[in-house]
Every structure is written in C-alpha cells, then in structure tokens.
Amino acid sequence: DEGPFIDSPLTDVTLNRPVTYTFPNPDTANEGLFGGKASLTDVTLGGYVKNLSDYMFANTKITTIDASHVETIGKNVFSNSPLASITLGSSARTIGANAFNSTKLTSITIPNSVNSIGVNAFVNCDDLNELIIADGTGTLTVGYQDNGGADWGPFYDSPLKKIVLGREIRYVDGNGNTFTPAEESDGFFANED
C-alpha cells in the first residue's frame, strides 16, 4: 500500500493549514502522506501546522525544515531522509519513535517544552555530534528498548561529542516501567561512538 502522492513528481510542499492523514496501520515510508517521495526537497510549514503524522516525510530528500510551531512529531516522520537541520520551538511536546532515524542531523536542541522522546528517535544519525536538552524543571521521558541485552536508547549509534542535559531524564520501557539513567548501565547514550 502507498500514500496519495507516491507517484507524483512533487518537489515542493507548503502546508499552511493542519493536515489530518491517517493511513491504516502505517508501517512503511511509502504509506506516509508524502513518504517515499524521493523528489520532495522543500517543505514549508505554516504556523497552523501543529502535528506531523507518522512517516509524513520519510524517505524524502528534505535537508532542512522549520518546525518551530509543531507540537507533535509522529513516529518515523523524517526517517531515512538527508535532513541535516530542524528548528523546534517552544510549542514542541512530543518526538515520536524513530522520528529522525538515519537522518543527517549534526546538532539538535530539544526545547524544555518537550516532555517525551520515543524509542530510537535519533538512532543511526551518523553525523549527530551535538545534543542540547534545554534547561527546564519538568522531567523528560525517553523511550528505551531492551533488545535482549543490547539496550538501545534514543541516540543509539550516533557519535555525540557534546551533550548538554538541562533537566531530569527518565526512561520508559515497552512495559511502561520507568527508571533513571543511573539505574540502567546502558540506555540513553548506549553505543554512541
């Protein structure tokens, strides 16, 4: 199954209004609204766009995006794209699982408004050197995956060189159990090179 624009020669998208698009049980990039569009290089998001649905821009050629008004980034939204730069604003609340998996981000600043990051959100970001989690008083809940002894945090296999943690971090696993990084030897920065 494929999304509505899979065969179009679309290169540029401007979204000025919210878009509700739900593919039944999306599990591949081609099922996202613009997912799988190798020709798509430019996206402009207007101030009314608050949610990016699952796989929305997966496997596209987008390299930069201003998501400063977006509240929710669904799962796999930008996965396997050459995205090198994103701006998140104070309205951001949630970053879904695998949202930036295998992108070309070099740096990411997580605003203090973000309260959860899904499992493997930044896994395999081979160019990700800097992570800044802005100062804040609320706890940031981070998805954590136990792969039978090979535990994966959200930055698994990302070569972070600079990390700024401005608030408390708590893991949540697939069973809803929460714990701190100190309670788990692997996790948040597991296998970062």
C-alpha positions in Angstrom: 0.0 0.0 0.0 1.2 3.5 -0.7 0.3 7.1 0.2 -1.6 9.5 -2.1 1.4 11.3 -3.6 3.8 8.3 -4.2 3.8 8.5 -8.0 3.7 12.3 -8.4 6.8 14.4 -9.4 6.2 16.6 -6.3 9.3 18.6 -5.3 7.9 21.4 -3.1 5.2 21.4 -0.4 3.8 24.4 1.5 1.3 23.5 4.3 -0.5 26.5 5.7 -3.3 24.6 7.4 -3.4 21.4 9.6 -3.5 18.2 7.6 -5.1 15.1 9.1 -3.9 12.0 7.3 -4.1 8.6 8.8 -3.1 5.5 6.8 -4.5 2.4 8.4 -1.6 1.0 10.4 1.2 2.7 8.5 4.4 0.7 8.7 6.5 1.8 5.8 7.6 5.2 4.5 5.5 4.9 1.3 2.4 5.0 3.5 3.1 8.4 4.9 1.4 11.4 3.4 4.5 12.5 1.5 6.6 9.5 2.5 8.7 7.8 -0.1 8.7 10.9 -2.4 12.4 10.9 -3.4 11.7 14.0 -5.5 10.5 16.1 -2.5 13.2 18.5 -1.4 11.5 21.6 0.0 8.8 21.8 2.7 7.4 24.9 4.3 5.2 24.6 7.4 2.8 27.4 8.3 2.0 28.4 11.9 -1.2 26.4 11.9 0.5 23.1 11.3 0.8 21.5 14.8 1.2 17.8 14.1 3.4 15.8 11.7 1.8 12.4 11.2 3.7 9.1 11.1 6.0 8.6 8.2 4.9 12.0 6.8 8.3 12.9 5.2 10.2 9.6 5.5 12.5 8.7 2.6 12.2 12.1 1.0 15.1 14.4 0.1 14.4 17.2 2.6 17.6 18.7 4.1 16.2 21.5 6.3 12.9 22.4 7.9 11.4 25.0 10.3 9.1 23.1 12.6 9.0 25.9 15.2 5.2 25.8 15.5 4.9 22.0 15.6 3.7 20.3 18.8 3.9 16.6 17.9 6.3 14.8 15.6 5.0 11.4 14.9 6.9 8.2 14.5 9.4 7.9 11.6 8.4 11.3 10.3 11.8 12.1 8.8 13.4 8.6 8.9 15.9 7.8 6.1 16.0 11.3 4.8 19.0 13.6 4.4 17.6 16.1 7.0 20.5 18.0 8.4 18.8 20.8 10.2 15.5 21.3 12.0 14.2 24.1 14.2 12.0 23.1 17.1 10.1 25.8 19.0 8.6 26.2 22.5 5.4 24.6 21.4 7.1 21.2 20.7 5.7 18.5 23.1 6.4 15.0 21.7 9.0 13.4 19.4 7.9 10.0 18.3 9.8 6.7 17.9 12.3 6.7 15.1 11.3 10.2 14.2 14.8 11.1 13.0 16.2 7.6 12.4 19.1 7.6 9.9 19.0 11.3 9.1 22.0 13.6 8.6 21.3 15.9 11.6 24.6 17.3 13.0 23.1 19.1 16.0 19.7 19.0 17.8 18.3 21.3 20.5 15.4 19.8 22.4 13.3 22.7 23.9 12.2 22.5 27.5 8.6 22.1 26.3 9.3 18.6 25.0 8.0 16.1 27.6 8.7 12.8 25.7 11.1 11.4 23.1 10.2 8.0 21.6 12.4 5.0 21.5 15.2 5.1 18.9 14.2 8.7 17.9 17.7 9.6 16.8 19.2 6.1 16.2 21.8 5.8 13.4 22.3 9.5 13.0 25.8 9.1 11.8 26.5 12.9 11.7 24.9 13.9 15.0 27.7 15.5 17.1 25.8 17.8 19.5 22.7 17.3 21.7 21.3 20.1 23.8 18.4 19.4 26.1 17.3 22.9 27.2 17.1 23.8 30.9 13.8 23.1 32.5 12.1 21.9 35.6 9.9 19.1 34.1 11.1 15.6 33.6 11.9 14.4 30.1 10.6 10.9 29.5 12.6 8.9 27.0 11.7 5.7 25.2 14.1 2.8 25.9 14.3 -0.6 24.2 15.9 -3.7 25.7 17.0 -5.9 22.8 17.8 -9.0 24.8 20.9 -7.5 26.4 21.7 -5.0 23.6 19.9 -2.0 25.1 19.0 0.9 22.8 18.5 4.5 23.9 17.2 7.2 21.6 20.7 8.1 20.4 22.0 4.6 19.7 24.8 4.6 17.2 25.1 8.4 17.0 28.6 9.8 17.5 27.7 12.5 20.0 30.7 14.7 21.1 28.9 17.4 23.0 25.9 16.8 25.3 24.1 19.4 27.5 21.5 17.9 29.8 19.4 20.7 31.2 16.8 18.6 33.2 16.0 15.3 34.6 15.7 12.3 32.3 13.6 9.2 33.0 13.4 6.1 30.7 10.2 4.3 29.9 10.3 0.8 28.5 7.8 -1.0 26.4 6.0 -2.3 29.5 5.5 1.2 30.9 8.2 0.8 33.6 10.2 4.0 34.3 13.7 4.4 35.7 16.6 6.8 35.7 19.7 6.6 33.6 21.6 5.8 36.8 19.5 2.7 37.3 20.5 1.3 33.8 24.1 0.9 32.7 23.1 1.1 29.0 20.4 3.2 27.6 20.2 6.9 26.9 23.6 7.1 25.2 24.1 3.3 24.6 26.6 2.5 21.8 27.2 6.1 20.8 30.5 6.1 19.1 
